[in-house]
């Protein structure tokens, strides 16, 4: 599975935010990504148990797999 790398300059920012919210960075990033994906899809925020919205457009790479 494809796992994109987070840019180095974002790591300290995410680390501080996660510490402020007293949660692991992975949980914080997951919440942030899900909220932004939902916002861009014009939907309510998805829970961790739901699959990504069907509104997300497939890329050429997605169609090949």
TITILO-399617 format. One record per atom (N, C-alpha, C, O): residue number from 0; residue in three letters; atom name; x, y, z. Coordinates in nm, 4 decimals. Atoms other than C-alpha are relative to their C-alpha. Layout:
BEGIN
ATOM    i   aa  at        px        py        pz
ATOM  NUM  Ala  CA         X         Y         Z
...
This chain:
BEGIN
ATOM    i   aa  at        px        py        pz
ATOM    0  Unk   N    0.0846   -0.1172    0.0000
ATOM    0  Unk  CA    0.0000    0.0000    0.0000
ATOM    0  Unk   C    0.0894    0.1239    0.0000
ATOM    0  Unk   O    0.1961    0.1248    0.0613
ATOM    1  Unk   N   -0.0726   -0.1260    0.0090
ATOM    1  Unk  CA    0.1177    0.3521   -0.0772
ATOM    1  Unk   C   -0.0097    0.0763    0.1321
ATOM    1  Unk   O   -0.1195    0.0974    0.1836
ATOM    2  Unk   N   -0.0046   -0.0787   -0.1233
ATOM    2  Unk  CA    0.2251    0.5479    0.2321
ATOM    2  Unk   C    0.0815    0.1260   -0.0246
ATOM    2  Unk   O    0.2043    0.1226   -0.0170
ATOM    3  Unk   N   -0.0728   -0.1233    0.0281
ATOM    3  Unk  CA    0.3130    0.9081    0.1500
ATOM    3  Unk   C    0.0752    0.0510    0.1224
ATOM    3  Unk   O    0.0322    0.0323    0.2362
ATOM    4  Unk   N   -0.0835   -0.0541   -0.1070
ATOM    4  Unk  CA    0.5836    1.0775    0.3536
ATOM    4  Unk   C   -0.0490    0.1399    0.0350
ATOM    4  Unk   O   -0.0851    0.2183   -0.0527
ATOM    5  Unk   N    0.0352   -0.1340   -0.0460
ATOM    5  Unk  CA    0.4988    1.3810    0.5634
ATOM    5  Unk   C    0.1248    0.0858   -0.0105
ATOM    5  Unk   O    0.2331    0.0441    0.0305
ATOM    6  Unk   N   -0.1133   -0.0915    0.0148
ATOM    6  Unk  CA    0.7220    1.6775    0.4837
ATOM    6  Unk   C    0.0606    0.0306    0.1369
ATOM    6  Unk   O   -0.0106    0.0482    0.2358
ATOM    7  Unk   N   -0.0742   -0.0182   -0.1241
ATOM    7  Unk  CA    0.9901    1.7320    0.7479
ATOM    7  Unk   C   -0.0402    0.1251    0.0775
ATOM    7  Unk   O   -0.0422    0.1228    0.2006
ATOM    8  Unk   N    0.0339   -0.1241   -0.0698
ATOM    8  Unk  CA    0.8842    2.0898    0.8262
ATOM    8  Unk   C   -0.1338   -0.0089    0.0740
ATOM    8  Unk   O   -0.1606    0.0727    0.1622
ATOM    9  Unk   N    0.1286    0.0157   -0.0674
ATOM    9  Unk  CA    0.5383    1.9680    0.9332
ATOM    9  Unk   C    0.0089   -0.0828    0.1280
ATOM    9  Unk   O   -0.0783   -0.0736    0.2144
ATOM   10  Unk   N   -0.0118    0.0904   -0.1147
ATOM   10  Unk  CA    0.6630    1.7149    1.1880
ATOM   10  Unk   C    0.0004    0.0742    0.1339
ATOM   10  Unk   O   -0.0758    0.0362    0.2228
ATOM   11  Unk   N    0.0036   -0.0696   -0.1299
ATOM   11  Unk  CA    0.7423    1.9630    1.4705
ATOM   11  Unk   C   -0.1351    0.0648    0.0298
ATOM   11  Unk   O   -0.1779    0.0692    0.1451
ATOM   12  Unk   N    0.1315   -0.0621   -0.0184
ATOM   12  Unk  CA    0.4096    2.1395    1.4162
ATOM   12  Unk   C   -0.1011   -0.1057    0.0440
ATOM   12  Unk   O   -0.1760   -0.0851    0.1395
ATOM   13  Unk   N    0.0917    0.1088   -0.0356
ATOM   13  Unk  CA    0.2153    1.8125    1.4260
ATOM   13  Unk   C    0.0306   -0.0543    0.1391
ATOM   13  Unk   O   -0.0604   -0.0856    0.2158
ATOM   14  Unk   N   -0.0420    0.0495   -0.1317
ATOM   14  Unk  CA    0.4155    1.6979    1.7282
ATOM   14  Unk   C   -0.0557    0.0897    0.1111
ATOM   14  Unk   O   -0.1118    0.0406    0.2091
ATOM   15  Unk   N    0.0487   -0.0948   -0.1015
ATOM   15  Unk  CA    0.3272    2.0141    1.9246
ATOM   15  Unk   C   -0.1519   -0.0048    0.0118
ATOM   15  Unk   O   -0.2059   -0.0038    0.1224
ATOM   16  Unk   N    0.1462    0.0088   -0.0034
ATOM   16  Unk  CA   -0.0399    1.9954    1.8260
ATOM   16  Unk   C   -0.0466   -0.1278    0.0697
ATOM   16  Unk   O   -0.1400   -0.1252    0.1499
ATOM   17  Unk   N    0.0365    0.1278   -0.0614
ATOM   17  Unk  CA   -0.0579    1.6294    1.9261
ATOM   17  Unk   C    0.0221    0.0039    0.1511
ATOM   17  Unk   O   -0.0598   -0.0469    0.2277
ATOM   18  Unk   N   -0.0269   -0.0122   -0.1437
ATOM   18  Unk  CA    0.1013    1.7054    2.2631
ATOM   18  Unk   C   -0.1059    0.0876    0.0671
ATOM   18  Unk   O   -0.1529    0.0557    0.1763
ATOM   19  Unk   N    0.1026   -0.0891   -0.0553
ATOM   19  Unk  CA   -0.1447    1.9922    2.3202
ATOM   19  Unk   C   -0.1329   -0.0731    0.0156
ATOM   19  Unk   O   -0.2050   -0.0522    0.1132
ATOM   20  Unk   N    0.1268    0.0736   -0.0027
ATOM   20  Unk  CA   -0.4360    1.7604    2.2423
ATOM   20  Unk   C    0.0121   -0.1334    0.0729
ATOM   20  Unk   O   -0.0855   -0.2076    0.0848
ATOM   21  Unk   N   -0.0274    0.1224   -0.0750
ATOM   21  Unk  CA   -0.2765    1.4746    2.4387
ATOM   21  Unk   C   -0.0448   -0.1257   -0.0739
ATOM   21  Unk   O   -0.1176   -0.2098   -0.0213
ATOM   22  Unk   N    0.0306    0.1181    0.0803
ATOM   22  Unk  CA   -0.3047    1.2221    2.1591
ATOM   22  Unk   C    0.1204   -0.0306   -0.0883
ATOM   22  Unk   O    0.2047    0.0564   -0.1101
ATOM   23  Unk   N   -0.1106    0.0345    0.0901
ATOM   23  Unk  CA   -0.0648    1.0350    1.9301
ATOM   23  Unk   C   -0.0074    0.0794   -0.1299
ATOM   23  Unk   O   -0.1162    0.1139   -0.1761
ATOM   24  Unk   N   -0.0043   -0.0728    0.1270
ATOM   24  Unk  CA    0.0466    1.2155    1.6152
ATOM   24  Unk   C   -0.0801   -0.0715   -0.1073
ATOM   24  Unk   O   -0.1478   -0.0068   -0.1872
ATOM   25  Unk   N    0.0731    0.0752    0.1021
ATOM   25  Unk  CA   -0.0999    0.9369    1.4028
ATOM   25  Unk   C   -0.1500    0.0232    0.0113
ATOM   25  Unk   O   -0.2189    0.0357   -0.0899
ATOM   26  Unk   N    0.1429   -0.0253   -0.0214
ATOM   26  Unk  CA   -0.4431    0.9913    1.5573
ATOM   26  Unk   C   -0.0362    0.1417   -0.0439
ATOM   26  Unk   O   -0.1391    0.1628   -0.1081
ATOM   27  Unk   N    0.0239   -0.1384    0.0391
ATOM   27  Unk  CA   -0.4187    1.3680    1.5091
ATOM   27  Unk   C   -0.0034    0.0151   -0.1517
ATOM   27  Unk   O   -0.0941    0.0776   -0.2065
ATOM   28  Unk   N   -0.0070   -0.0105    0.1463
ATOM   28  Unk  CA   -0.3153    1.3359    1.1435
ATOM   28  Unk   C   -0.1199   -0.0689   -0.0638
ATOM   28  Unk   O   -0.1760   -0.0174   -0.1605
ATOM   29  Unk   N    0.1169    0.0699    0.0524
ATOM   29  Unk  CA   -0.5920    1.0823    1.0793
ATOM   29  Unk   C   -0.1247    0.0870    0.0109
ATOM   29  Unk   O   -0.2016    0.0980   -0.0846
ATOM   30  Unk   N    0.1161   -0.0871   -0.0193
ATOM   30  Unk  CA   -0.8529    1.3183    1.2264
ATOM   30  Unk   C    0.0042    0.1192   -0.0959
ATOM   30  Unk   O   -0.0974    0.1556   -0.1550
ATOM   31  Unk   N   -0.0134   -0.1167    0.0865
ATOM   31  Unk  CA   -0.7181    1.6140    1.0294
ATOM   31  Unk   C   -0.0284   -0.0358   -0.1459
ATOM   31  Unk   O   -0.0986    0.0372   -0.2160
ATOM   32  Unk   N    0.0214    0.0418    0.1383
ATOM   32  Unk  CA   -0.7138    1.4254    0.7011
ATOM   32  Unk   C   -0.1464   -0.0336   -0.0261
ATOM   32  Unk   O   -0.2023    0.0074   -0.1278
ATOM   33  Unk   N    0.1408    0.0365    0.0182
ATOM   33  Unk  CA   -1.0629    1.2815    0.7473
ATOM   33  Unk   C   -0.0895    0.1239   -0.0042
ATOM   33  Unk   O   -0.1820    0.1313   -0.0850
ATOM   34  Unk   N    0.0796   -0.1226   -0.0019
ATOM   34  Unk  CA   -1.2040    1.6252    0.8325
ATOM   34  Unk   C    0.0163    0.0767   -0.1313
ATOM   34  Unk   O   -0.0819    0.1261   -0.1869
ATOM   35  Unk   N   -0.0244   -0.0741    0.1245
ATOM   35  Unk  CA   -1.0416    1.7861    0.5278
ATOM   35  Unk   C   -0.0600   -0.0724   -0.1205
ATOM   35  Unk   O   -0.1153   -0.0086   -0.2101
ATOM   36  Unk   N    0.0598    0.0774    0.1097
ATOM   36  Unk  CA   -1.1507    1.5046    0.2952
ATOM   36  Unk   C   -0.1512    0.0197   -0.0001
ATOM   36  Unk   O   -0.2111    0.0416   -0.1054
ATOM   37  Unk   N    0.1448   -0.0198   -0.0102
ATOM   37  Unk  CA   -1.5081    1.5363    0.4223
ATOM   37  Unk   C   -0.0385    0.1397   -0.0446
ATOM   37  Unk   O   -0.1366    0.1573   -0.1168
ATOM   38  Unk   N    0.0285   -0.1388    0.0374
ATOM   38  Unk  CA   -1.4983    1.9145    0.3829
ATOM   38  Unk   C    0.0065    0.0175   -0.1508
ATOM   38  Unk   O   -0.0806    0.0812   -0.2100
ATOM   39  Unk   N   -0.0164   -0.0134    0.1445
ATOM   39  Unk  CA   -1.3745    1.8903    0.0265
ATOM   39  Unk   C   -0.1058   -0.0778   -0.0769
ATOM   39  Unk   O   -0.1380   -0.0436   -0.1907
ATOM   40  Unk   N    0.1064    0.0776    0.0631
ATOM   40  Unk  CA   -1.6399    1.6319   -0.0528
ATOM   40  Unk   C   -0.1379    0.0556    0.0335
ATOM   40  Unk   O   -0.2389    0.0047   -0.0152
ATOM   41  Unk   N    0.1274   -0.0618   -0.0363
ATOM   41  Unk  CA   -1.9100    1.8535    0.1000
ATOM   41  Unk   C   -0.0861   -0.0873    0.0865
ATOM   41  Unk   O   -0.2087   -0.0849    0.0756
ATOM   42  Unk   N    0.0750    0.0915   -0.0847
ATOM   42  Unk  CA   -2.0082    1.5968    0.3578
ATOM   42  Unk   C    0.0347    0.0231    0.1457
ATOM   42  Unk   O    0.1311    0.0925    0.1782
ATOM   43  Unk   N   -0.0312   -0.0005   -0.1425
ATOM   43  Unk  CA   -2.0225    1.5610    0.7332
ATOM   43  Unk   C    0.1247   -0.0845    0.0212
ATOM   43  Unk   O    0.1571   -0.1705   -0.0607
ATOM   44  Unk   N   -0.1231    0.0712   -0.0303
ATOM   44  Unk  CA   -1.7065    1.4297    0.8929
ATOM   44  Unk   C   -0.0268   -0.1502    0.0112
ATOM   44  Unk   O   -0.1253   -0.1920    0.0720
ATOM   45  Unk   N    0.0145    0.1449   -0.0074
ATOM   45  Unk  CA   -1.6580    1.0529    0.8516
ATOM   45  Unk   C    0.0661   -0.0518    0.1263
ATOM   45  Unk   O    0.1622    0.0073    0.1756
ATOM   46  Unk   N   -0.0626    0.0616   -0.1169
ATOM   46  Unk  CA   -1.5800    0.8310    1.1463
ATOM   46  Unk   C    0.1170   -0.0856   -0.0451
ATOM   46  Unk   O    0.1347   -0.1103   -0.1643
ATOM   47  Unk   N   -0.1162    0.0838    0.0310
ATOM   47  Unk  CA   -1.2675    0.6168    1.1655
ATOM   47  Unk   C   -0.0393   -0.1337   -0.0600
ATOM   47  Unk   O    0.0415   -0.1972   -0.1278
ATOM   48  Unk   N    0.0430    0.1311    0.0480
ATOM   48  Unk  CA   -1.4728    0.3083    1.0814
ATOM   48  Unk   C   -0.0570    0.0027   -0.1408
ATOM   48  Unk   O   -0.0780   -0.1027   -0.2007
ATOM   49  Unk   N    0.0611   -0.0099    0.1319
ATOM   49  Unk  CA   -1.6163    0.4389    0.7551
ATOM   49  Unk   C    0.1059    0.0043   -0.1084
ATOM   49  Unk   O    0.2166    0.0539   -0.0875
ATOM   50  Unk   N   -0.0914   -0.0066    0.1136
ATOM   50  Unk  CA   -1.4544    0.3975    0.4179
ATOM   50  Unk   C   -0.0059    0.1392   -0.0602
ATOM   50  Unk   O   -0.1031    0.2114   -0.0384
ATOM   51  Unk   N    0.0009   -0.1319    0.0625
ATOM   51  Unk  CA   -1.3577    0.7082    0.2189
ATOM   51  Unk   C   -0.1207    0.0169   -0.0914
ATOM   51  Unk   O   -0.1751   -0.0803   -0.1438
ATOM   52  Unk   N    0.1173   -0.0314    0.0808
ATOM   52  Unk  CA   -1.6352    0.8789    0.0291
ATOM   52  Unk   C    0.0162   -0.0467   -0.1433
ATOM   52  Unk   O    0.1269   -0.0474   -0.1972
ATOM   53  Unk   N   -0.0017    0.0393    0.1406
ATOM   53  Unk  CA   -1.7276    0.7540   -0.3164
ATOM   53  Unk   C    0.0137    0.1213   -0.0901
ATOM   53  Unk   O    0.0364    0.1074   -0.2103
ATOM   54  Unk   N   -0.0158   -0.1213    0.0782
ATOM   54  Unk  CA   -1.7120    1.1182   -0.4261
ATOM   54  Unk   C    0.1461    0.0266   -0.0367
ATOM   54  Unk   O    0.1737    0.1041   -0.1282
ATOM   55  Unk   N   -0.1421   -0.0225    0.0281
ATOM   55  Unk  CA   -1.3311    1.1039   -0.4208
ATOM   55  Unk   C    0.0290   -0.0499   -0.1406
ATOM   55  Unk   O   -0.0029   -0.1636   -0.1753
ATOM   56  Unk   N   -0.0284    0.0350    0.1387
ATOM   56  Unk  CA   -1.2131    1.1049   -0.7800
ATOM   56  Unk   C    0.1150   -0.0980   -0.0087
ATOM   56  Unk   O    0.2135   -0.0859    0.0642
ATOM   57  Unk   N   -0.1059    0.0968    0.0248
ATOM   57  Unk  CA   -1.0042    0.8152   -0.9004
ATOM   57  Unk   C    0.1083    0.0631   -0.0852
ATOM   57  Unk   O    0.0799    0.1377   -0.1789
ATOM   58  Unk   N   -0.1108   -0.0466    0.0812
ATOM   58  Unk  CA   -0.6610    0.8943   -1.0334
ATOM   58  Unk   C    0.0338   -0.1061   -0.1033
ATOM   58  Unk   O   -0.0173   -0.2179   -0.0964
ATOM   59  Unk   N   -0.0429    0.0977    0.1006
ATOM   59  Unk  CA   -0.5003    0.7238   -1.3314
ATOM   59  Unk   C    0.0657   -0.1184    0.0694
ATOM   59  Unk   O    0.0472   -0.2329    0.0282
ATOM   60  Unk   N   -0.0661    0.1078   -0.0736
ATOM   60  Unk  CA   -0.2917    0.5246   -1.0829
ATOM   60  Unk   C   -0.1030   -0.0925    0.0645
ATOM   60  Unk   O   -0.0870   -0.2145    0.0609
ATOM   61  Unk   N    0.1047    0.0800   -0.0627
ATOM   61  Unk  CA   -0.6053    0.4088   -0.8965
ATOM   61  Unk   C   -0.0701   -0.0906   -0.1006
ATOM   61  Unk   O   -0.1047   -0.2042   -0.0684
ATOM   62  Unk   N    0.0712    0.0777    0.1008
ATOM   62  Unk  CA   -0.7672    0.2895   -1.2175
ATOM   62  Unk   C    0.0819   -0.1189   -0.0487
ATOM   62  Unk   O    0.0263   -0.2194   -0.0928
ATOM   63  Unk   N   -0.0867    0.1091    0.0452
ATOM   63  Unk  CA   -0.4668    0.0731   -1.3032
ATOM   63  Unk   C    0.0066   -0.1138    0.1010
ATOM   63  Unk   O    0.0371   -0.2273    0.0643
ATOM   64  Unk   N   -0.0142    0.1037   -0.1032
ATOM   64  Unk  CA   -0.4744   -0.1154   -0.9717
ATOM   64  Unk   C   -0.1285   -0.0702    0.0265
ATOM   64  Unk   O   -0.1335   -0.1601    0.1106
